[in-house]
Amino acid sequence: MCELNCNELVKYTYFRGRVALFSILKALDIGKGDEVAMQAFTCVAVPEAVIKAGAKPIYIDIEDNGFNMDSADLSRKLTSNTRAIVIQHTYGIPANVSLIKEISERYSIPIIEDCCHTLSSTFSGKSVGTFGAASFYSFGRGKPLVIGIGGSAKANDDELNKALMQQYNVFISPSSLRRNRIKIQYFASRLLFRPSIYWKLRDLYDLLSLFKIIDGNYESDGNLDDYRLKMSLDRKRLLIKKLDRIDSHNNRALSITSQYRSRIVSNLIKHPEYPNNCYTVFSRYPLITDSKREILLKARKARIEVADWFATPVHPLKEAEWTKVFYEKSSCPRAERMSNLVVTLPVQENVTPRYIDRVIDFLNMFDEKNSDCF
Ligand SMILES: *Cc1c(COP(=O)(O)O)cnc(C)c1O
């Protein structure tokens, strides 16, 4: 069952997830001279919003063999200027909220939960998005519920709720040109997308967003005008419709990931670990492997949807761009290492049973006893 109060997710809706985070930071009065702690092994959207708000991101390493923030490294890196901690539930696996919350309470630093990868996972029986001062969501490509592009924010106390509402009044709707472009993009990808053409479509997407024909996930020069925009009404209506069906969405995701989990049995591939006090609804199913490069190369040829993200500590920024978002090389060694080890599998609605079999057969080929395969 959806523990989530879906109405809360359609109250403050924005052009993108990162704009929702930006608005939360503003509502918390975070800006110049302030630091915001976030994990490395994240999407550039997160530091981009922090920088746009005028603050500085500080990067916390991830847990050993995990994908989420390491609380010990958080303790080490907090300073007297740290004004918020962003907790990311990577791929839908809940972060260790209780350890991080302890630190946040000790130093009175508010938590903002990045729920862009999951709406419904729980930690100790409580839904993600209820642990901090606020949380934010994304409904773009690759997220649990896709409406084209969009985000939302939720505050967990009255004062912040009021501040968010005041903020919200200054956001404007996207132009009709932009609205239509997003609509067309959404319908085209619904119509065209099959996991087997993932690689072709991905190349096309990268090309089109390079030439600014479509809104890509990652714009390295940041379209900063986007930070004034809220979600258009037609996207909001679609979001409400999708939220209505979230239970069936979750059931599908659970059934697909349980097949990956039980049937992928290669000694070169490790399944993700997560604590058993968590209910985990994955948005992508991650695998850890030393053969990342080989698997990606072969997957492209075999037309199997295996994604590489996060391929860098601040995805998709390459090393030369890290300083732009204040990431210092070697400051989060585990995040850097994991970027070279992780591949992720699809769980979205157009993954058919036959396709699941293909993915599983493909991955089971990567095994020491078949090492002549690669
Ligand atoms: C996608 C994503 C976001 C926000 O993305 P938008 O494109 O701004 O909607 C934030 N955090 C993480 C971890 C993400 O993957």
The ligand as an SDF file (V2000), in Angstrom:
LIG
                    3D

 15 15  0  0  0  0  0  0  0  0999 V2000
   17.2060   13.3730  -11.0180 C   0  0  0  0  0  0  0  0  0  0  0  0
   17.7230   13.7340   -9.7110 C   0  0  0  0  0  0  0  0  0  0  0  0
   17.4540   14.9790   -9.1110 C   0  0  0  0  0  0  0  0  0  0  0  0
   16.6300   16.1110   -9.7170 C   0  0  0  0  0  0  0  0  0  0  0  0
   16.4930   16.0850  -11.0640 O   0  0  0  0  0  0  0  0  0  0  0  0
   15.6950   17.1800  -11.9350 P   0  0  0  0  0  0  0  0  0  0  0  0
   16.2080   16.8980  -13.2990 O   0  0  0  0  0  0  0  0  0  0  0  0
   16.0770   18.5220  -11.4500 O   0  0  0  0  0  0  0  0  0  0  0  0
   14.2390   16.9060  -11.7880 O   0  0  0  0  0  0  0  0  0  0  0  0
   17.9480   15.1870   -7.8370 C   0  0  0  0  0  0  0  0  0  0  0  0
   18.6550   14.2600   -7.1960 N   0  0  0  0  0  0  0  0  0  0  0  0
   18.9420   13.0570   -7.7300 C   0  0  0  0  0  0  0  0  0  0  0  0
   19.7320   12.0680   -6.9420 C   0  0  0  0  0  0  0  0  0  0  0  0
   18.5060   12.7610   -9.0050 C   0  0  0  0  0  0  0  0  0  0  0  0
   18.7990   11.5650   -9.5620 O   0  0  0  0  0  0  0  0  0  0  0  0
  1  2  1  0
  2  3  1  0
  2 14  2  0
  3  4  1  0
  3 10  2  0
  4  5  1  0
  5  6  1  0
  6  7  2  0
  6  8  1  0
  6  9  1  0
 10 11  1  0
 11 12  2  0
 12 13  1  0
 12 14  1  0
 14 15  1  0
M  END
$$$$
